[in-house]
Amino acid sequence: SLTNKANRLAILEQIKKVNTDSKNSTLVIFDIPEDARHARGELRKFLKNAGFKQMQKSVWYLQKNIVDIVNGLITDLKIKSWVRVFLVEVVN
């Protein structure tokens, strides 16, 4: 919907304002079932547009601390039980 699209764009703008963090990254790992493929597609599109890098098909990271923002999106998409978000320390 238009409201969801506007919300996603606002979230993307919010993420752009967060400084890159040389010590921490947000890591998103998910296993979303086929019957929720629309939400899975929305999440992947969002992660890509937000600048996340794909490590594996369902493992993405961004060198910023945006755990709270991503958790809000996951709640909106109603996929919380299939997604884990971590703040990880970069050691190399």
Order of alpha helices (4+ residues) and beta strands (2+ residues): alpha-beta-alpha-beta-beta-alpha-beta
